[in-house]
């Protein structure tokens, strides 16, 4: 049985196990809607998101300096591209913030840390370890490709390295090979994690079920997931300029948007409530003139997107 709601069509329960999450078929417009909702979340908690994600541009600058300092320039691109592989795990706190905003709850910065006491934390850490191993394998593979093209010879500086890459047959072959292999690594990471982490935060599921649901989501929406991967890649490239500083905005935007993409791809389970749902209600703090100038800044607004949980859907 198939039903339709807006841009989204649902796969009936009869096509899958009774306990398996129901996968929706989405459209490309849903991807941009997820980005828009992610941007709204970012605007609601910008200071929290920047605090959580400022470490990315800082680490990027440190890595770039280390790479140049130790004359291992070939690793600069693999390390920068590796953000896409480990990003889904690193954005856990952002998923939690979006989850709290969705339920109309307060979003203090420590709220992002509640994921560490989640019932599924063992499965979450297990998938994070898998992505980290994928990242390390990617870096080692990229280095092996460089050695196959140029041997153990290293460039003296960025101009010489750029010249070797852009003006020699070996360099052009290296660019094609690294981009091709990197694409395969990115596909694997996307397939196993596109909805896995939000699902484990939203419901108490194990690692196998989460990965299987993610694979089913990709199989159900192959072209849409390719489009999502391209959107992520383009935004990460733009966020890396200049000097990785743009990642302070791009990473939280993608983190929040991924939560909303999960909501669009996986049908909510109205009968299930996570142990982490029991948070105290948000009561705005009373402010007086003595609090000036902080009293000029309004408290974070409550926002509840009941359309995700409307039992009438």
ChimeraX commands (.cxc) that place a marker at each C-alpha (Angstrom):
marker #1 position 0.00,0.00,0.00 radius 0.5
marker #1 position 1.34,3.43,-0.92 radius 0.5
marker #1 position 0.08,6.78,0.34 radius 0.5
marker #1 position 1.13,10.26,-0.68 radius 0.5
marker #1 position 1.60,13.38,1.45 radius 0.5
marker #1 position 2.86,16.52,-0.27 radius 0.5
marker #1 position 6.15,15.84,-2.03 radius 0.5
marker #1 position 6.64,12.62,-0.14 radius 0.5
marker #1 position 5.30,9.15,-0.82 radius 0.5
marker #1 position 5.41,6.45,1.83 radius 0.5
marker #1 position 6.46,2.84,1.55 radius 0.5
marker #1 position 3.82,0.76,3.28 radius 0.5
marker #1 position 4.57,-1.37,6.28 radius 0.5
marker #1 position 3.59,-4.47,4.37 radius 0.5
marker #1 position 6.73,-4.13,2.23 radius 0.5
marker #1 position 9.06,-4.45,5.20 radius 0.5
marker #1 position 9.34,-5.96,8.63 radius 0.5
marker #1 position 6.79,-4.66,11.11 radius 0.5
marker #1 position 9.47,-3.20,13.37 radius 0.5
marker #1 position 11.60,-1.69,10.60 radius 0.5
marker #1 position 11.47,2.09,10.10 radius 0.5
marker #1 position 9.30,3.07,7.14 radius 0.5
marker #1 position 11.26,4.75,4.33 radius 0.5
marker #1 position 9.75,7.56,2.30 radius 0.5
marker #1 position 10.48,8.52,-1.26 radius 0.5
marker #1 position 11.53,12.16,-1.33 radius 0.5
marker #1 position 12.11,14.71,-4.08 radius 0.5
marker #1 position 15.02,17.04,-4.77 radius 0.5
marker #1 position 12.90,19.90,-3.43 radius 0.5
marker #1 position 12.88,18.10,-0.06 radius 0.5
marker #1 position 16.67,18.36,0.02 radius 0.5
marker #1 position 16.54,22.13,-0.28 radius 0.5
marker #1 position 13.73,22.24,2.25 radius 0.5
marker #1 position 15.97,20.33,4.68 radius 0.5
marker #1 position 18.70,22.91,4.07 radius 0.5
marker #1 position 16.24,25.73,4.71 radius 0.5
marker #1 position 15.08,24.18,7.99 radius 0.5
marker #1 position 18.72,23.57,8.93 radius 0.5
marker #1 position 19.45,27.24,8.34 radius 0.5
marker #1 position 16.49,28.17,10.55 radius 0.5
marker #1 position 17.91,26.00,13.34 radius 0.5
marker #1 position 21.33,27.55,12.87 radius 0.5
marker #1 position 19.83,31.02,13.24 radius 0.5
marker #1 position 18.06,29.98,16.43 radius 0.5
marker #1 position 21.24,28.66,18.09 radius 0.5
marker #1 position 24.10,30.32,16.16 radius 0.5
marker #1 position 26.38,30.83,19.15 radius 0.5
marker #1 position 26.04,27.20,20.22 radius 0.5
marker #1 position 26.63,25.91,16.72 radius 0.5
marker #1 position 29.68,28.09,16.16 radius 0.5
marker #1 position 31.14,27.11,19.55 radius 0.5
marker #1 position 30.64,23.45,18.70 radius 0.5
marker #1 position 32.03,23.75,15.17 radius 0.5
marker #1 position 34.75,26.38,15.43 radius 0.5
marker #1 position 37.12,23.51,16.14 radius 0.5
marker #1 position 36.85,22.46,12.48 radius 0.5
marker #1 position 38.38,25.56,10.88 radius 0.5
marker #1 position 40.93,25.75,13.70 radius 0.5
marker #1 position 41.95,22.13,13.16 radius 0.5
marker #1 position 41.95,22.75,9.43 radius 0.5
marker #1 position 44.42,25.59,9.81 radius 0.5
marker #1 position 46.59,23.51,12.14 radius 0.5
marker #1 position 46.58,20.57,9.72 radius 0.5
marker #1 position 47.43,22.84,6.81 radius 0.5
marker #1 position 50.35,24.31,8.73 radius 0.5
marker #1 position 51.59,20.87,9.75 radius 0.5
marker #1 position 51.33,19.59,6.19 radius 0.5
marker #1 position 53.33,22.52,4.81 radius 0.5
marker #1 position 55.81,22.38,7.65 radius 0.5
marker #1 position 56.60,18.70,7.17 radius 0.5
marker #1 position 56.64,18.84,3.36 radius 0.5
marker #1 position 53.79,16.38,2.95 radius 0.5
marker #1 position 51.62,18.58,0.80 radius 0.5
marker #1 position 50.00,15.60,-0.97 radius 0.5
marker #1 position 48.07,14.90,2.24 radius 0.5
marker #1 position 46.46,18.33,2.39 radius 0.5
marker #1 position 43.59,17.49,0.02 radius 0.5
marker #1 position 42.89,14.01,1.51 radius 0.5
marker #1 position 42.79,15.49,5.01 radius 0.5
marker #1 position 40.48,18.31,3.94 radius 0.5
marker #1 position 38.23,15.94,1.98 radius 0.5
marker #1 position 38.10,13.64,5.00 radius 0.5
marker #1 position 35.71,16.08,6.68 radius 0.5
marker #1 position 32.96,14.56,4.53 radius 0.5
marker #1 position 33.74,11.07,5.86 radius 0.5
marker #1 position 33.77,11.82,9.60 radius 0.5
marker #1 position 31.37,14.77,9.49 radius 0.5
marker #1 position 28.20,12.73,10.15 radius 0.5
marker #1 position 29.67,11.48,13.44 radius 0.5
marker #1 position 31.12,14.85,14.43 radius 0.5
marker #1 position 27.70,16.51,13.97 radius 0.5
marker #1 position 26.03,14.47,16.73 radius 0.5
marker #1 position 25.58,17.49,18.97 radius 0.5
marker #1 position 23.93,19.41,16.15 radius 0.5
marker #1 position 21.41,16.62,15.58 radius 0.5
marker #1 position 20.57,16.79,19.27 radius 0.5
marker #1 position 20.10,20.56,19.16 radius 0.5
marker #1 position 17.74,20.25,16.19 radius 0.5
marker #1 position 15.88,17.47,17.98 radius 0.5
marker #1 position 15.36,19.71,21.01 radius 0.5
marker #1 position 14.28,22.66,18.88 radius 0.5
marker #1 position 11.82,20.41,17.10 radius 0.5
marker #1 position 10.22,19.52,20.44 radius 0.5
marker #1 position 10.10,23.16,21.54 radius 0.5
marker #1 position 12.63,22.70,24.33 radius 0.5
marker #1 position 15.37,24.88,25.66 radius 0.5
marker #1 position 18.68,24.58,23.82 radius 0.5
marker #1 position 21.57,25.41,26.15 radius 0.5
marker #1 position 25.00,24.54,24.85 radius 0.5
marker #1 position 25.27,21.60,27.23 radius 0.5
marker #1 position 22.15,20.14,25.61 radius 0.5
marker #1 position 24.31,18.92,22.74 radius 0.5
marker #1 position 26.29,16.82,25.20 radius 0.5
marker #1 position 23.25,14.78,26.22 radius 0.5
marker #1 position 24.06,12.42,23.37 radius 0.5
marker #1 position 26.80,10.94,25.56 radius 0.5
marker #1 position 24.17,9.49,27.91 radius 0.5
marker #1 position 21.90,8.26,25.14 radius 0.5
marker #1 position 20.83,4.57,25.32 radius 0.5
marker #1 position 22.29,3.99,21.85 radius 0.5
marker #1 position 25.67,5.59,22.61 radius 0.5
marker #1 position 27.53,2.28,22.18 radius 0.5
marker #1 position 26.11,1.85,18.67 radius 0.5
marker #1 position 26.77,5.52,17.90 radius 0.5
marker #1 position 30.42,5.20,18.94 radius 0.5
marker #1 position 30.70,1.98,16.96 radius 0.5
marker #1 position 29.58,3.66,13.74 radius 0.5
marker #1 position 31.81,6.63,14.51 radius 0.5
marker #1 position 34.77,4.28,14.84 radius 0.5
marker #1 position 33.86,2.72,11.50 radius 0.5
marker #1 position 33.84,6.14,9.82 radius 0.5
marker #1 position 37.16,7.00,11.45 radius 0.5
marker #1 position 38.66,3.78,10.09 radius 0.5
marker #1 position 37.26,4.70,6.67 radius 0.5
marker #1 position 38.93,8.11,6.95 radius 0.5
marker #1 position 42.32,6.61,7.86 radius 0.5
marker #1 position 42.04,4.12,4.99 radius 0.5
marker #1 position 41.24,6.97,2.60 radius 0.5
marker #1 position 44.30,8.99,3.65 radius 0.5
marker #1 position 46.58,5.95,3.35 radius 0.5
marker #1 position 45.11,5.13,-0.08 radius 0.5
marker #1 position 45.56,8.69,-1.33 radius 0.5
marker #1 position 49.17,8.67,-0.17 radius 0.5
marker #1 position 49.76,5.35,-1.96 radius 0.5
marker #1 position 48.34,6.80,-5.18 radius 0.5
marker #1 position 50.69,9.78,-4.91 radius 0.5
marker #1 position 53.67,7.51,-4.36 radius 0.5
marker #1 position 52.63,5.46,-7.41 radius 0.5
marker #1 position 52.63,8.63,-9.51 radius 0.5
marker #1 position 55.65,10.54,-8.19 radius 0.5
marker #1 position 57.49,8.08,-5.95 radius 0.5
marker #1 position 58.71,9.26,-2.57 radius 0.5
marker #1 position 59.74,12.63,-3.99 radius 0.5
marker #1 position 58.14,15.59,-2.20 radius 0.5
marker #1 position 57.60,19.14,-3.42 radius 0.5
marker #1 position 59.62,21.95,-1.87 radius 0.5
marker #1 position 56.60,24.23,-1.65 radius 0.5
marker #1 position 53.07,24.96,-2.81 radius 0.5
marker #1 position 54.06,26.52,-6.19 radius 0.5
marker #1 position 56.18,23.51,-7.14 radius 0.5
marker #1 position 53.50,21.10,-5.98 radius 0.5
marker #1 position 50.81,22.91,-7.99 radius 0.5
marker #1 position 53.05,22.89,-11.07 radius 0.5
marker #1 position 53.64,19.13,-10.77 radius 0.5
marker #1 position 49.94,18.45,-10.37 radius 0.5
marker #1 position 48.66,20.66,-13.19 radius 0.5
marker #1 position 51.33,20.52,-15.88 radius 0.5
marker #1 position 52.57,16.91,-15.90 radius 0.5
marker #1 position 50.82,13.75,-17.13 radius 0.5
marker #1 position 51.49,12.11,-13.78 radius 0.5
marker #1 position 49.84,15.01,-11.98 radius 0.5
marker #1 position 46.74,14.94,-14.14 radius 0.5
marker #1 position 46.48,11.15,-13.70 radius 0.5
marker #1 position 46.87,11.63,-9.95 radius 0.5
marker #1 position 44.02,14.16,-9.83 radius 0.5
marker #1 position 41.67,11.81,-11.70 radius 0.5
marker #1 position 42.68,8.78,-9.62 radius 0.5
marker #1 position 42.38,10.53,-6.26 radius 0.5
marker #1 position 39.03,12.10,-7.13 radius 0.5
marker #1 position 37.69,8.75,-8.39 radius 0.5
marker #1 position 38.80,6.79,-5.34 radius 0.5
marker #1 position 37.67,9.58,-3.04 radius 0.5
marker #1 position 34.24,9.45,-4.64 radius 0.5
marker #1 position 33.97,5.74,-3.82 radius 0.5
marker #1 position 34.91,6.37,-0.18 radius 0.5
marker #1 position 32.35,9.19,0.00 radius 0.5
marker #1 position 29.63,6.92,-1.43 radius 0.5
marker #1 position 30.34,4.28,1.21 radius 0.5
marker #1 position 30.24,6.86,4.01 radius 0.5
marker #1 position 27.01,8.35,2.68 radius 0.5
marker #1 position 25.29,4.99,2.30 radius 0.5
marker #1 position 26.00,3.79,5.83 radius 0.5
marker #1 position 25.50,7.07,7.69 radius 0.5
marker #1 position 23.05,9.36,5.87 radius 0.5
marker #1 position 20.27,8.65,8.38 radius 0.5
marker #1 position 22.02,6.28,10.82 radius 0.5
marker #1 position 23.10,8.76,13.49 radius 0.5
marker #1 position 19.81,10.71,13.63 radius 0.5
marker #1 position 17.92,7.40,13.76 radius 0.5
marker #1 position 20.00,6.15,16.69 radius 0.5
marker #1 position 19.39,9.43,18.51 radius 0.5
marker #1 position 15.67,9.42,17.77 radius 0.5
marker #1 position 15.07,5.75,18.60 radius 0.5
marker #1 position 16.85,3.10,20.63 radius 0.5
marker #1 position 18.14,0.97,17.75 radius 0.5
marker #1 position 21.33,-1.00,17.33 radius 0.5
marker #1 position 24.13,-0.38,14.85 radius 0.5
marker #1 position 23.01,-3.06,12.38 radius 0.5
marker #1 position 19.45,-1.76,12.19 radius 0.5
marker #1 position 20.64,1.84,11.79 radius 0.5
marker #1 position 23.05,1.01,8.94 radius 0.5
marker #1 position 20.46,-1.20,7.24 radius 0.5
marker #1 position 17.90,1.60,7.42 radius 0.5
marker #1 position 20.43,4.00,5.90 radius 0.5
marker #1 position 21.15,1.57,3.06 radius 0.5
marker #1 position 17.43,1.14,2.44 radius 0.5
marker #1 position 16.98,4.92,2.37 radius 0.5
marker #1 position 19.69,5.24,-0.28 radius 0.5
marker #1 position 18.26,2.36,-2.30 radius 0.5
marker #1 position 14.81,3.96,-2.15 radius 0.5
marker #1 position 16.13,7.42,-3.15 radius 0.5
marker #1 position 19.32,6.84,-5.21 radius 0.5
marker #1 position 19.22,9.99,-7.35 radius 0.5
marker #1 position 18.13,12.16,-4.44 radius 0.5
marker #1 position 20.98,10.86,-2.28 radius 0.5
marker #1 position 23.48,11.49,-5.09 radius 0.5
marker #1 position 22.15,15.04,-5.25 radius 0.5
marker #1 position 22.50,15.35,-1.47 radius 0.5
marker #1 position 26.08,14.11,-1.64 radius 0.5
marker #1 position 26.87,16.71,-4.32 radius 0.5
marker #1 position 25.28,19.45,-2.21 radius 0.5
marker #1 position 27.39,18.41,0.78 radius 0.5
marker #1 position 30.57,18.30,-1.33 radius 0.5
marker #1 position 29.97,21.74,-2.86 radius 0.5
marker #1 position 29.19,23.32,0.51 radius 0.5
marker #1 position 32.28,21.75,2.10 radius 0.5
marker #1 position 34.46,23.08,-0.71 radius 0.5
marker #1 position 32.96,26.54,-0.32 radius 0.5
marker #1 position 33.31,26.27,3.45 radius 0.5
marker #1 position 37.01,25.48,3.10 radius 0.5
marker #1 position 37.53,28.93,1.58 radius 0.5
marker #1 position 39.19,30.92,2.83 radius 0.5
marker #1 position 41.48,28.82,5.01 radius 0.5
marker #1 position 38.68,26.50,6.22 radius 0.5
marker #1 position 37.01,29.35,8.13 radius 0.5
marker #1 position 33.72,28.93,6.28 radius 0.5
marker #1 position 33.32,25.52,7.90 radius 0.5
marker #1 position 32.22,27.33,11.07 radius 0.5
marker #1 position 28.94,27.98,9.22 radius 0.5
marker #1 position 28.82,25.09,6.73 radius 0.5
marker #1 position 29.31,22.29,9.27 radius 0.5
marker #1 position 26.46,23.37,11.58 radius 0.5
marker #1 position 24.22,24.07,8.59 radius 0.5
marker #1 position 24.79,20.57,7.22 radius 0.5
marker #1 position 24.43,19.03,10.68 radius 0.5
marker #1 position 21.04,20.62,11.29 radius 0.5
marker #1 position 19.93,19.95,7.71 radius 0.5
marker #1 position 20.84,16.27,8.05 radius 0.5
marker #1 position 18.42,15.96,10.96 radius 0.5
marker #1 position 15.61,17.40,8.84 radius 0.5
marker #1 position 16.59,15.19,5.91 radius 0.5
marker #1 position 16.23,12.21,8.27 radius 0.5
marker #1 position 12.75,13.43,9.23 radius 0.5
marker #1 position 11.76,13.56,5.58 radius 0.5
marker #1 position 13.24,10.17,4.66 radius 0.5
marker #1 position 12.19,8.10,7.70 radius 0.5
marker #1 position 8.56,8.12,8.75 radius 0.5
marker #1 position 8.20,9.01,12.46 radius 0.5
marker #1 position 7.21,6.22,14.82 radius 0.5
marker #1 position 4.33,7.74,16.78 radius 0.5
marker #1 position 4.30,4.86,19.26 radius 0.5
marker #1 position 7.99,5.22,20.18 radius 0.5
marker #1 position 9.51,7.65,22.60 radius 0.5
marker #1 position 13.21,7.75,23.37 radius 0.5
marker #1 position 14.47,7.86,26.92 radius 0.5
marker #1 position 15.98,11.22,26.04 radius 0.5
marker #1 position 12.55,12.73,25.36 radius 0.5
marker #1 position 11.98,13.61,29.01 radius 0.5
marker #1 position 13.52,17.08,29.19 radius 0.5
marker #1 position 12.19,19.86,31.42 radius 0.5
marker #1 position 9.91,22.36,29.65 radius 0.5
marker #1 position 11.45,25.62,28.53 radius 0.5
marker #1 position 10.41,28.50,30.82 radius 0.5
marker #1 position 11.79,31.85,29.62 radius 0.5
marker #1 position 13.83,33.59,32.26 radius 0.5
marker #1 position 12.45,36.89,33.54 radius 0.5
marker #1 position 14.76,39.80,32.83 radius 0.5
marker #1 position 15.02,43.24,34.32 radius 0.5
marker #1 position 16.80,46.48,33.53 radius 0.5
marker #1 position 19.57,45.38,35.89 radius 0.5
marker #1 position 20.47,42.72,33.34 radius 0.5
marker #1 position 21.43,45.36,30.77 radius 0.5
marker #1 position 22.85,44.89,28.15 radius 0.5
marker #1 position 21.98,41.19,28.08 radius 0.5
marker #1 position 18.32,42.10,28.51 radius 0.5
marker #1 position 18.42,43.53,24.99 radius 0.5
marker #1 position 18.89,40.01,23.61 radius 0.5
marker #1 position 15.60,38.09,23.53 radius 0.5
marker #1 position 15.53,34.54,24.92 radius 0.5
marker #1 position 15.68,31.73,22.43 radius 0.5
marker #1 position 12.17,31.30,20.97 radius 0.5
marker #1 position 10.26,28.11,21.43 radius 0.5
marker #1 position 9.63,26.31,18.21 radius 0.5
marker #1 position 7.81,23.05,17.72 radius 0.5
marker #1 position 7.38,21.46,14.33 radius 0.5
marker #1 position 4.34,19.33,15.14 radius 0.5
marker #1 position 3.99,18.33,11.51 radius 0.5
marker #1 position 6.61,15.65,12.18 radius 0.5
marker #1 position 4.53,14.15,14.96 radius 0.5
marker #1 position 0.97,14.81,13.85 radius 0.5
marker #1 position -0.76,11.48,14.34 radius 0.5
marker #1 position -3.30,12.44,11.69 radius 0.5
marker #1 position -0.66,12.07,8.91 radius 0.5
marker link #1:1,2 radius 0.2
marker link #1:2,3 radius 0.2
marker link #1:3,4 radius 0.2
marker link #1:4,5 radius 0.2
marker link #1:5,6 radius 0.2
marker link #1:6,7 radius 0.2
marker link #1:7,8 radius 0.2
marker link #1:8,9 radius 0.2
marker link #1:9,10 radius 0.2
marker link #1:10,11 radius 0.2
marker link #1:11,12 radius 0.2
marker link #1:12,13 radius 0.2
marker link #1:13,14 radius 0.2
marker link #1:14,15 radius 0.2
marker link #1:15,16 radius 0.2
marker link #1:16,17 radius 0.2
marker link #1:17,18 radius 0.2
marker link #1:18,19 radius 0.2
marker link #1:19,20 radius 0.2
marker link #1:20,21 radius 0.2
marker link #1:21,22 radius 0.2
marker link #1:22,23 radius 0.2
marker link #1:23,24 radius 0.2
marker link #1:24,25 radius 0.2
marker link #1:25,26 radius 0.2
marker link #1:26,27 radius 0.2
marker link #1:27,28 radius 0.2
marker link #1:28,29 radius 0.2
marker link #1:29,30 radius 0.2
marker link #1:30,31 radius 0.2
marker link #1:31,32 radius 0.2
marker link #1:32,33 radius 0.2
marker link #1:33,34 radius 0.2
marker link #1:34,35 radius 0.2
marker link #1:35,36 radius 0.2
marker link #1:36,37 radius 0.2
marker link #1:37,38 radius 0.2
marker link #1:38,39 radius 0.2
marker link #1:39,40 radius 0.2
marker link #1:40,41 radius 0.2
marker link #1:41,42 radius 0.2
marker link #1:42,43 radius 0.2
marker link #1:43,44 radius 0.2
marker link #1:44,45 radius 0.2
marker link #1:45,46 radius 0.2
marker link #1:46,47 radius 0.2
marker link #1:47,48 radius 0.2
marker link #1:48,49 radius 0.2
marker link #1:49,50 radius 0.2
marker link #1:50,51 radius 0.2
marker link #1:51,52 radius 0.2
marker link #1:52,53 radius 0.2
marker link #1:53,54 radius 0.2
marker link #1:54,55 radius 0.2
marker link #1:55,56 radius 0.2
marker link #1:56,57 radius 0.2
marker link #1:57,58 radius 0.2
marker link #1:58,59 radius 0.2
marker link #1:59,60 radius 0.2
marker link #1:60,61 radius 0.2
marker link #1:61,62 radius 0.2
marker link #1:62,63 radius 0.2
marker link #1:63,64 radius 0.2
marker link #1:64,65 radius 0.2
marker link #1:65,66 radius 0.2
marker link #1:66,67 radius 0.2
marker link #1:67,68 radius 0.2
marker link #1:68,69 radius 0.2
marker link #1:69,70 radius 0.2
marker link #1:70,71 radius 0.2
marker link #1:71,72 radius 0.2
marker link #1:72,73 radius 0.2
marker link #1:73,74 radius 0.2
marker link #1:74,75 radius 0.2
marker link #1:75,76 radius 0.2
marker link #1:76,77 radius 0.2
marker link #1:77,78 radius 0.2
marker link #1:78,79 radius 0.2
marker link #1:79,80 radius 0.2
marker link #1:80,81 radius 0.2
marker link #1:81,82 radius 0.2
marker link #1:82,83 radius 0.2
marker link #1:83,84 radius 0.2
marker link #1:84,85 radius 0.2
marker link #1:85,86 radius 0.2
marker link #1:86,87 radius 0.2
marker link #1:87,88 radius 0.2
marker link #1:88,89 radius 0.2
marker link #1:89,90 radius 0.2
marker link #1:90,91 radius 0.2
marker link #1:91,92 radius 0.2
marker link #1:92,93 radius 0.2
marker link #1:93,94 radius 0.2
marker link #1:94,95 radius 0.2
marker link #1:95,96 radius 0.2
marker link #1:96,97 radius 0.2
marker link #1:97,98 radius 0.2
marker link #1:98,99 radius 0.2
marker link #1:99,100 radius 0.2
marker link #1:100,101 radius 0.2
marker link #1:101,102 radius 0.2
marker link #1:102,103 radius 0.2
marker link #1:103,104 radius 0.2
marker link #1:104,105 radius 0.2
marker link #1:105,106 radius 0.2
marker link #1:106,107 radius 0.2
marker link #1:107,108 radius 0.2
marker link #1:108,109 radius 0.2
marker link #1:109,110 radius 0.2
marker link #1:110,111 radius 0.2
marker link #1:111,112 radius 0.2
marker link #1:112,113 radius 0.2
marker link #1:113,114 radius 0.2
marker link #1:114,115 radius 0.2
marker link #1:115,116 radius 0.2
marker link #1:116,117 radius 0.2
marker link #1:117,118 radius 0.2
marker link #1:118,119 radius 0.2
marker link #1:119,120 radius 0.2
marker link #1:120,121 radius 0.2
marker link #1:121,122 radius 0.2
marker link #1:122,123 radius 0.2
marker link #1:123,124 radius 0.2
marker link #1:124,125 radius 0.2
marker link #1:125,126 radius 0.2
marker link #1:126,127 radius 0.2
marker link #1:127,128 radius 0.2
marker link #1:128,129 radius 0.2
marker link #1:129,130 radius 0.2
marker link #1:130,131 radius 0.2
marker link #1:131,132 radius 0.2
marker link #1:132,133 radius 0.2
marker link #1:133,134 radius 0.2
marker link #1:134,135 radius 0.2
marker link #1:135,136 radius 0.2
marker link #1:136,137 radius 0.2
marker link #1:137,138 radius 0.2
marker link #1:138,139 radius 0.2
marker link #1:139,140 radius 0.2
marker link #1:140,141 radius 0.2
marker link #1:141,142 radius 0.2
marker link #1:142,143 radius 0.2
marker link #1:143,144 radius 0.2
marker link #1:144,145 radius 0.2
marker link #1:145,146 radius 0.2
marker link #1:146,147 radius 0.2
marker link #1:147,148 radius 0.2
marker link #1:148,149 radius 0.2
marker link #1:149,150 radius 0.2
marker link #1:150,151 radius 0.2
marker link #1:151,152 radius 0.2
marker link #1:152,153 radius 0.2
marker link #1:153,154 radius 0.2
marker link #1:154,155 radius 0.2
marker link #1:155,156 radius 0.2
marker link #1:156,157 radius 0.2
marker link #1:157,158 radius 0.2
marker link #1:158,159 radius 0.2
marker link #1:159,160 radius 0.2
marker link #1:160,161 radius 0.2
marker link #1:161,162 radius 0.2
marker link #1:162,163 radius 0.2
marker link #1:163,164 radius 0.2
marker link #1:164,165 radius 0.2
marker link #1:165,166 radius 0.2
marker link #1:166,167 radius 0.2
marker link #1:167,168 radius 0.2
marker link #1:168,169 radius 0.2
marker link #1:169,170 radius 0.2
marker link #1:170,171 radius 0.2
marker link #1:171,172 radius 0.2
marker link #1:172,173 radius 0.2
marker link #1:173,174 radius 0.2
marker link #1:174,175 radius 0.2
marker link #1:175,176 radius 0.2
marker link #1:176,177 radius 0.2
marker link #1:177,178 radius 0.2
marker link #1:178,179 radius 0.2
marker link #1:179,180 radius 0.2
marker link #1:180,181 radius 0.2
marker link #1:181,182 radius 0.2
marker link #1:182,183 radius 0.2
marker link #1:183,184 radius 0.2
marker link #1:184,185 radius 0.2
marker link #1:185,186 radius 0.2
marker link #1:186,187 radius 0.2
marker link #1:187,188 radius 0.2
marker link #1:188,189 radius 0.2
marker link #1:189,190 radius 0.2
marker link #1:190,191 radius 0.2
marker link #1:191,192 radius 0.2
marker link #1:192,193 radius 0.2
marker link #1:193,194 radius 0.2
marker link #1:194,195 radius 0.2
marker link #1:195,196 radius 0.2
marker link #1:196,197 radius 0.2
marker link #1:197,198 radius 0.2
marker link #1:198,199 radius 0.2
marker link #1:199,200 radius 0.2
marker link #1:200,201 radius 0.2
marker link #1:201,202 radius 0.2
marker link #1:202,203 radius 0.2
marker link #1:203,204 radius 0.2
marker link #1:204,205 radius 0.2
marker link #1:205,206 radius 0.2
marker link #1:206,207 radius 0.2
marker link #1:207,208 radius 0.2
marker link #1:208,209 radius 0.2
marker link #1:209,210 radius 0.2
marker link #1:210,211 radius 0.2
marker link #1:211,212 radius 0.2
marker link #1:212,213 radius 0.2
marker link #1:213,214 radius 0.2
marker link #1:214,215 radius 0.2
marker link #1:215,216 radius 0.2
marker link #1:216,217 radius 0.2
marker link #1:217,218 radius 0.2
marker link #1:218,219 radius 0.2
marker link #1:219,220 radius 0.2
marker link #1:220,221 radius 0.2
marker link #1:221,222 radius 0.2
marker link #1:222,223 radius 0.2
marker link #1:223,224 radius 0.2
marker link #1:224,225 radius 0.2
marker link #1:225,226 radius 0.2
marker link #1:226,227 radius 0.2
marker link #1:227,228 radius 0.2
marker link #1:228,229 radius 0.2
marker link #1:229,230 radius 0.2
marker link #1:230,231 radius 0.2
marker link #1:231,232 radius 0.2
marker link #1:232,233 radius 0.2
marker link #1:233,234 radius 0.2
marker link #1:234,235 radius 0.2
marker link #1:235,236 radius 0.2
marker link #1:236,237 radius 0.2
marker link #1:237,238 radius 0.2
marker link #1:238,239 radius 0.2
marker link #1:239,240 radius 0.2
marker link #1:240,241 radius 0.2
marker link #1:241,242 radius 0.2
marker link #1:242,243 radius 0.2
marker link #1:243,244 radius 0.2
marker link #1:244,245 radius 0.2
marker link #1:245,246 radius 0.2
marker link #1:246,247 radius 0.2
marker link #1:247,248 radius 0.2
marker link #1:248,249 radius 0.2
marker link #1:249,250 radius 0.2
marker link #1:250,251 radius 0.2
marker link #1:251,252 radius 0.2
marker link #1:252,253 radius 0.2
marker link #1:253,254 radius 0.2
marker link #1:254,255 radius 0.2
marker link #1:255,256 radius 0.2
marker link #1:256,257 radius 0.2
marker link #1:257,258 radius 0.2
marker link #1:258,259 radius 0.2
marker link #1:259,260 radius 0.2
marker link #1:260,261 radius 0.2
marker link #1:261,262 radius 0.2
marker link #1:262,263 radius 0.2
marker link #1:263,264 radius 0.2
marker link #1:264,265 radius 0.2
marker link #1:265,266 radius 0.2
marker link #1:266,267 radius 0.2
marker link #1:267,268 radius 0.2
marker link #1:268,269 radius 0.2
marker link #1:269,270 radius 0.2
marker link #1:270,271 radius 0.2
marker link #1:271,272 radius 0.2
marker link #1:272,273 radius 0.2
marker link #1:273,274 radius 0.2
marker link #1:274,275 radius 0.2
marker link #1:275,276 radius 0.2
marker link #1:276,277 radius 0.2
marker link #1:277,278 radius 0.2
marker link #1:278,279 radius 0.2
marker link #1:279,280 radius 0.2
marker link #1:280,281 radius 0.2
marker link #1:281,282 radius 0.2
marker link #1:282,283 radius 0.2
marker link #1:283,284 radius 0.2
marker link #1:284,285 radius 0.2
marker link #1:285,286 radius 0.2
marker link #1:286,287 radius 0.2
marker link #1:287,288 radius 0.2
marker link #1:288,289 radius 0.2
marker link #1:289,290 radius 0.2
marker link #1:290,291 radius 0.2
marker link #1:291,292 radius 0.2
marker link #1:292,293 radius 0.2
marker link #1:293,294 radius 0.2
marker link #1:294,295 radius 0.2
marker link #1:295,296 radius 0.2
marker link #1:296,297 radius 0.2
marker link #1:297,298 radius 0.2
marker link #1:298,299 radius 0.2
marker link #1:299,300 radius 0.2
marker link #1:300,301 radius 0.2
marker link #1:301,302 radius 0.2
marker link #1:302,303 radius 0.2
marker link #1:303,304 radius 0.2
marker link #1:304,305 radius 0.2
marker link #1:305,306 radius 0.2
marker link #1:306,307 radius 0.2
marker link #1:307,308 radius 0.2
marker link #1:308,309 radius 0.2
marker link #1:309,310 radius 0.2
marker link #1:310,311 radius 0.2
marker link #1:311,312 radius 0.2
marker link #1:312,313 radius 0.2
view
